[in-house]
Amino acid sequence: MLLDTHALIWWFEDAPQLSSAARKAIEEPSTAVYFSPVSVFELENKAARGKLRSLRAPLVDLAQDQGFLELPINARHADLAARLPAVHRDPWDRLLAAQGILEGMSIVTRDPRIAALGATALW
């Protein structure tokens, strides 16, 4: 599974906004949990602009310490993200959706527009 940016933030903050189904899926020892450089950029970019507060450590460090795996972005992801339907225009979410679609991963997200792009969503 691939974690959306808000799911990563809520996981590391132990926030109640993270659904119990999402929390249970992330905690499942047999599940490979991935994060994307998209989320790293989105979080750090929004924190630098004052739209989000930074986590207690860099997201990439927290994710790797947790045992989450990095899912690199490649040209196929970018190509599909650009070609997805216009139902969701956020470039970060479009890239995450494309990664989930091409890699056959569910995306842990509360955003129904990611599923509208054709990705499998788990919340």
MDAnalysis code that builds the backbone (N, CA, C; Angstrom):
import MDAnalysis as mda
import numpy as np

u = mda.Universe.empty(369, n_residues=123, atom_resindex=np.repeat(np.arange(123), 3), trajectory=True)
u.add_TopologyAttr("name", ["N", "CA", "C"] * 123)
u.add_TopologyAttr("resid", np.arange(1, 124))
u.add_TopologyAttr("resname", ["MET", "LEU", "LEU", "ASP", "THR", "HIS", "ALA", "LEU", "ILE", "TRP", "TRP", "PHE", "GLU", "ASP", "ALA", "PRO", "GLN", "LEU", "SER", "SER", "ALA", "ALA", "ARG", "LYS", "ALA", "ILE", "GLU", "GLU", "PRO", "SER", "THR", "ALA", "VAL", "TYR", "PHE", "SER", "PRO", "VAL", "SER", "VAL", "PHE", "GLU", "LEU", "GLU", "ASN", "LYS", "ALA", "ALA", "ARG", "GLY", "LYS", "LEU", "ARG", "SER", "LEU", "ARG", "ALA", "PRO", "LEU", "VAL", "ASP", "LEU", "ALA", "GLN", "ASP", "GLN", "GLY", "PHE", "LEU", "GLU", "LEU", "PRO", "ILE", "ASN", "ALA", "ARG", "HIS", "ALA", "ASP", "LEU", "ALA", "ALA", "ARG", "LEU", "PRO", "ALA", "VAL", "HIS", "ARG", "ASP", "PRO", "TRP", "ASP", "ARG", "LEU", "LEU", "ALA", "ALA", "GLN", "GLY", "ILE", "LEU", "GLU", "GLY", "MET", "SER", "ILE", "VAL", "THR", "ARG", "ASP", "PRO", "ARG", "ILE", "ALA", "ALA", "LEU", "GLY", "ALA", "THR", "ALA", "LEU", "TRP"])
u.atoms.positions = np.array([
    [0.828, -1.177, 0.000],
    [0.000, 0.000, 0.000],
    [0.871, 1.238, 0.000],
    [0.323, 2.298, -0.570],
    [1.009, 3.583, -0.675],
    [0.252, 4.599, 0.175],
    [0.952, 5.301, 1.027],
    [0.302, 6.260, 1.923],
    [0.249, 7.645, 1.296],
    [-0.942, 8.231, 1.305],
    [-1.110, 9.623, 0.895],
    [-0.429, 10.499, 1.951],
    [-0.135, 11.711, 1.588],
    [0.599, 12.616, 2.480],
    [-0.110, 12.801, 3.811],
    [-1.417, 13.032, 3.782],
    [-2.119, 13.251, 5.055],
    [-2.104, 11.982, 5.910],
    [-2.158, 10.813, 5.291],
    [-2.101, 9.569, 6.055],
    [-0.739, 9.425, 6.738],
    [0.322, 9.777, 6.039],
    [1.652, 9.752, 6.648],
    [1.734, 10.702, 7.844],
    [1.276, 11.915, 7.646],
    [1.322, 12.906, 8.724],
    [0.538, 12.404, 9.930],
    [-0.675, 11.943, 9.689],
    [-1.522, 11.487, 10.797],
    [-0.956, 10.246, 11.464],
    [-0.281, 9.377, 10.708],
    [0.360, 8.209, 11.295],
    [1.452, 8.655, 12.262],
    [2.309, 9.567, 11.817],
    [3.431, 9.988, 12.654],
    [3.011, 10.887, 13.806],
    [1.864, 11.513, 13.691],
    [1.347, 12.329, 14.790],
    [0.383, 11.544, 15.678],
    [0.140, 10.276, 15.334],
    [-0.836, 9.453, 16.047],
    [-2.164, 10.202, 16.173],
    [-2.574, 10.810, 15.071],
    [-3.759, 11.662, 15.049],
    [-5.040, 10.836, 14.931],
    [-6.090, 11.286, 15.595],
    [-7.364, 10.560, 15.526],
    [-8.032, 10.640, 14.149],
    [-7.570, 11.542, 13.289],
    [-8.156, 11.650, 11.953],
    [-7.865, 10.425, 11.092],
    [-6.801, 9.687, 11.402],
    [-6.475, 8.479, 10.652],
    [-7.513, 7.419, 11.001],
    [-8.194, 6.905, 10.002],
    [-9.274, 5.945, 10.260],
    [-8.733, 4.681, 10.915],
    [-9.608, 3.990, 11.631],
    [-9.184, 2.751, 12.279],
    [-8.822, 1.694, 11.243],
    [-9.517, 1.658, 10.103],
    [-9.188, 0.695, 9.046],
    [-7.805, 0.989, 8.465],
    [-7.498, 2.271, 8.258],
    [-6.184, 2.644, 7.738],
    [-5.099, 2.292, 8.747],
    [-5.328, 2.613, 9.992],
    [-4.344, 2.330, 11.045],
    [-4.078, 0.824, 11.133],
    [-5.148, 0.045, 11.095],
    [-5.014, -1.413, 11.182],
    [-4.228, -1.958, 9.991],
    [-4.501, -1.446, 8.800],
    [-3.797, -1.901, 7.595],
    [-2.312, -1.562, 7.674],
    [-1.978, -0.364, 8.144],
    [-0.580, 0.047, 8.257],
    [0.146, -0.806, 9.295],
    [-0.549, -1.157, 10.354],
    [0.056, -1.941, 11.438],
    [0.228, -3.409, 11.081],
    [-0.465, -3.897, 10.055],
    [-0.394, -5.304, 9.673],
    [1.034, -5.665, 9.281],
    [1.672, -6.576, 10.034],
    [3.083, -6.882, 9.784],
    [3.374, -7.445, 8.387],
    [2.413, -8.091, 7.776],
    [2.665, -8.705, 6.469],
    [2.480, -7.732, 5.300],
    [2.077, -6.511, 5.604],
    [1.823, -5.525, 4.557],
    [3.053, -4.647, 4.324],
    [3.450, -4.543, 3.063],
    [4.525, -3.610, 2.702],
    [3.909, -2.223, 2.573],
    [4.433, -1.280, 3.320],
    [3.917, 0.085, 3.334],
    [4.933, 0.987, 2.632],
    [4.445, 1.743, 1.639],
    [5.296, 2.620, 0.838],
    [4.931, 4.079, 1.048],
    [5.934, 4.931, 0.840],
    [5.717, 6.372, 0.785],
    [6.362, 6.863, -0.497],
    [5.921, 8.012, -0.957],
    [6.409, 8.560, -2.214],
    [7.202, 9.841, -1.983],
    [8.209, 10.095, -2.810],
    [8.886, 11.391, -2.764],
    [7.905, 12.542, -2.981],
    [6.789, 12.262, -3.633],
    [5.738, 13.266, -3.811],
    [5.304, 13.801, -2.446],
    [5.109, 12.905, -1.491],
    [4.662, 13.321, -0.159],
    [5.734, 14.100, 0.575],
    [6.982, 13.709, 0.396],
    [8.082, 14.441, 1.025],
    [8.096, 15.874, 0.515],
    [8.027, 16.032, -0.800],
    [8.039, 17.368, -1.381],
    [6.810, 18.163, -0.959],
    [5.637, 17.547, -1.021],
    [4.404, 18.253, -0.666],
    [4.450, 18.750, 0.775],
    [4.830, 17.890, 1.701],
    [4.874, 18.281, 3.112],
    [5.894, 19.389, 3.344],
    [7.101, 19.203, 2.855],
    [8.148, 20.198, 3.111],
    [7.851, 21.525, 2.414],
    [7.268, 21.459, 1.223],
    [6.899, 22.664, 0.499],
    [5.816, 23.432, 1.246],
    [4.789, 22.722, 1.706],
    [3.703, 23.391, 2.438],
    [4.173, 23.894, 3.804],
    [5.078, 23.175, 4.448],
    [5.618, 23.643, 5.729],
    [6.431, 24.923, 5.528],
    [7.211, 24.968, 4.471],
    [8.018, 26.159, 4.184],
    [7.148, 27.371, 3.901],
    [5.954, 27.141, 3.346],
    [5.032, 28.245, 3.041],
    [4.066, 28.526, 4.184],
    [4.190, 27.820, 5.318],
    [3.340, 28.066, 6.473],
    [1.957, 27.444, 6.375],
    [1.737, 26.541, 5.429],
    [0.424, 25.915, 5.274],
    [0.281, 24.655, 6.120],
    [1.396, 24.072, 6.506],
    [1.433, 22.917, 7.402],
    [2.580, 23.124, 8.360],
    [2.481, 22.485, 9.510],
    [3.631, 22.547, 10.408],
    [4.505, 21.338, 10.155],
    [5.772, 21.499, 10.366],
    [6.728, 20.421, 10.148],
    [6.525, 19.322, 11.179],
    [6.901, 18.117, 10.811],
    [6.903, 17.006, 11.756],
    [8.114, 17.129, 12.668],
    [8.217, 16.264, 13.647],
    [9.319, 16.331, 14.620],
    [10.673, 16.013, 14.008],
    [10.671, 15.417, 12.813],
    [11.897, 15.093, 12.068],
    [11.516, 15.080, 10.592],
    [12.481, 15.092, 9.702],
    [12.147, 15.019, 8.281],
    [11.311, 13.774, 7.964],
    [10.324, 13.943, 7.114],
    [9.415, 12.857, 6.770],
    [10.164, 11.636, 6.259],
    [11.154, 11.847, 5.425],
    [11.889, 10.708, 4.869],
    [12.569, 9.905, 5.980],
    [13.098, 10.571, 6.987],
    [13.733, 9.866, 8.105],
    [12.701, 9.099, 8.929],
    [11.591, 9.743, 9.229],
    [10.537, 9.078, 9.993],
    [10.024, 7.844, 9.257],
    [9.789, 7.987, 7.960],
    [9.257, 6.877, 7.175],
    [10.243, 5.713, 7.125],
    [11.492, 6.009, 6.880],
    [12.488, 4.943, 6.816],
    [12.699, 4.294, 8.180],
    [12.680, 5.086, 9.257],
    [12.807, 4.533, 10.603],
    [11.646, 3.602, 10.936],
    [10.488, 3.885, 10.367],
    [9.291, 3.074, 10.595],
    [9.322, 1.790, 9.760],
    [10.247, 1.722, 8.809],
    [10.314, 0.563, 7.934],
    [9.501, 0.715, 6.666],
    [8.978, 1.908, 6.429],
    [8.253, 2.159, 5.191],
    [9.259, 2.192, 4.038],
    [8.801, 1.788, 2.880],
    [9.652, 1.704, 1.700],
    [9.388, 2.879, 0.772],
    [10.439, 3.394, 0.176],
    [10.274, 4.502, -0.765],
    [9.877, 3.958, -2.130],
    [8.849, 4.545, -2.730],
    [8.434, 4.214, -4.092],
    [8.871, 5.362, -4.992],
    [9.981, 5.210, -5.690],
    [10.479, 6.294, -6.539],
    [9.475, 6.673, -7.629],
    [9.539, 7.910, -8.051],
    [8.725, 8.397, -9.164],
    [9.495, 8.119, -10.447],
    [8.799, 7.623, -11.467],
    [9.461, 7.432, -12.749],
    [8.654, 8.098, -13.865],
    [9.180, 8.057, -15.058],
    [8.542, 8.738, -16.191],
    [7.168, 8.166, -16.511],
    [6.984, 6.869, -16.321],
    [5.654, 6.262, -16.561],
    [4.617, 6.833, -15.591],
    [5.016, 7.039, -14.345],
    [4.112, 7.648, -13.362],
    [3.719, 9.059, -13.816],
    [4.720, 9.829, -14.219],
    [4.474, 11.210, -14.642],
    [3.578, 11.251, -15.879],
    [3.822, 10.349, -16.831],
    [3.018, 10.299, -18.049],
    [1.558, 9.996, -17.726],
    [1.328, 8.975, -16.896],
    [-0.053, 8.635, -16.544],
    [-0.711, 9.759, -15.749],
    [0.011, 10.359, -14.812],
    [-0.551, 11.454, -14.015],
    [-1.057, 12.573, -14.913],
    [-0.312, 12.865, -15.959],
    [-0.714, 13.929, -16.888],
    [-1.937, 13.539, -17.713],
    [-2.147, 12.251, -17.911],
    [-3.240, 11.771, -18.766],
    [-4.506, 11.380, -18.008],
    [-4.456, 11.372, -16.696],
    [-5.644, 10.988, -15.915],
    [-6.776, 11.983, -16.141],
    [-8.019, 11.554, -15.900],
    [-9.154, 12.461, -16.088],
    [-9.045, 13.709, -15.217],
    [-9.717, 14.739, -15.617],
    [-9.634, 16.043, -14.938],
    [-10.503, 16.119, -13.678],
    [-10.891, 14.979, -13.127],
    [-11.740, 14.991, -11.934],
    [-11.003, 15.476, -10.682],
    [-9.683, 15.487, -10.750],
    [-8.874, 15.944, -9.619],
    [-7.631, 16.607, -10.204],
    [-7.441, 17.879, -9.909],
    [-6.364, 18.638, -10.545],
    [-5.104, 18.774, -9.695],
    [-5.150, 18.367, -8.435],
    [-3.977, 18.497, -7.569],
    [-2.841, 17.638, -8.117],
    [-1.708, 18.254, -8.490],
    [-0.636, 17.469, -9.115],
    [-0.040, 16.411, -8.195],
    [-0.001, 16.667, -6.903],
    [0.566, 15.696, -5.956],
    [-0.323, 14.455, -5.906],
    [-1.616, 14.676, -5.810],
    [-2.541, 13.541, -5.747],
    [-2.604, 12.798, -7.080],
    [-2.463, 13.502, -8.174],
    [-2.446, 12.849, -9.481],
    [-1.230, 11.926, -9.610],
    [-0.074, 12.382, -9.122],
    [1.116, 11.534, -9.148],
    [0.966, 10.325, -8.228],
    [0.427, 10.533, -7.038],
    [0.206, 9.407, -6.136],
    [-0.768, 8.403, -6.745],
    [-1.845, 8.897, -7.360],
    [-2.813, 8.006, -8.007],
    [-2.143, 7.212, -9.122],
    [-1.344, 7.881, -9.931],
    [-0.648, 7.202, -11.024],
    [0.295, 6.135, -10.482],
    [1.008, 6.441, -9.424],
    [1.895, 5.444, -8.828],
    [1.091, 4.232, -8.342],
    [-0.009, 4.485, -7.662],
    [-0.835, 3.385, -7.166],
    [-1.386, 2.528, -8.294],
    [-1.873, 3.180, -9.338],
    [-2.440, 2.452, -10.480],
    [-1.376, 1.583, -11.137],
    [-0.251, 2.189, -11.493],
    [0.781, 1.455, -12.229],
    [1.467, 0.370, -11.403],
    [1.579, 0.583, -10.108],
    [2.263, -0.388, -9.253],
    [1.298, -1.377, -8.608],
    [-0.019, -1.237, -8.885],
    [-1.008, -2.154, -8.327],
    [-1.148, -2.045, -6.817],
    [-1.033, -0.830, -6.306],
    [-1.097, -0.598, -4.863],
    [-2.367, 0.145, -4.485],
    [-2.923, -0.208, -3.346],
    [-3.986, 0.595, -2.757],
    [-3.348, 1.842, -2.172],
    [-4.072, 2.941, -2.227],
    [-3.589, 4.186, -1.636],
    [-4.401, 4.465, -0.384],
    [-3.716, 4.639, 0.727],
    [-4.382, 4.981, 1.976],
    [-4.645, 6.474, 1.933],
    [-5.921, 6.820, 1.740],
    [-6.312, 8.225, 1.602],
    [-7.769, 8.401, 1.977],
    [-8.075, 9.560, 2.497],
    [-9.482, 9.883, 2.748],
    [-10.080, 10.672, 1.588],
    [-9.279, 10.943, 0.575],
    [-9.703, 11.764, -0.555],
    [-10.401, 10.901, -1.613],
    [-11.721, 11.011, -1.750],
    [-12.441, 10.186, -2.727],
    [-12.084, 10.518, -4.173],
    [-11.498, 11.672, -4.409],
    [-11.125, 12.036, -5.777],
    [-9.965, 11.196, -6.298],
    [-9.175, 10.621, -5.401],
    [-8.094, 9.738, -5.837],
    [-8.683, 8.465, -6.444],
    [-9.726, 7.944, -5.835],
    [-10.409, 6.778, -6.412],
    [-11.092, 7.164, -7.721],
    [-11.599, 8.390, -7.820],
    [-12.224, 8.854, -9.060],
    [-11.219, 8.915, -10.209],
    [-9.932, 8.995, -9.884],
    [-8.881, 8.980, -10.900],
    [-8.594, 7.564, -11.393],
    [-9.133, 6.575, -10.696],
    [-8.941, 5.183, -11.087],
    [-8.067, 4.380, -10.145],
    [-7.580, 4.997, -9.089],
    [-6.759, 4.293, -8.106],
    [-7.655, 3.557, -7.109],
    [-7.123, 2.522, -6.523],
    [-7.817, 1.818, -5.449],
    [-7.493, 2.536, -4.136],
    [-8.528, 2.975, -3.443],
    [-8.333, 3.723, -2.196],
    [-8.750, 2.879, -0.999],
    [-8.049, 3.055, 0.082],
    [-8.364, 2.393, 1.344],
    [-8.501, 3.469, 2.407],
    [-9.619, 3.488, 3.085],
    [-9.786, 4.406, 4.198],
    [-10.665, 3.751, 5.236],
])
